Amino acid sequence: MTAQPGPRYRPLAFGVTRGVLRDGVPGTRYLMAETPLQGCCDRMIDRLVHWAAAAPDRTFIARRERLADGTTGDWQRVTYAEALQHARRIGQALLDRG
């Protein structure tokens, strides 16, 4: 018997790891993190503005190019600075439309 190959990803410690489960009305359960959530920004765009200033050339999102033959090509990347520039253009276009 051959051993199964391991996962193709590395373990990632992310977010809440412990919670408290409480029963509600029949059929309902509530799961609450033991650690309170940290405060967040006032607007969703605030984090993009922050990272566009702190690490403008860092990749924000990326995907592999899908070639005509079905294979994948190079990575297509959008940096934080580029994403912010696009978001501002979209926002301005919406304002211009009234």
Summary of the structure (lengths in Angstrom):
residues: 98
radius of gyration: 21.3
end to end distance: 67.3
largest distance: 67.3
contacts: 154
relative contact order: 0.11
helix: 28%
strand: 27%
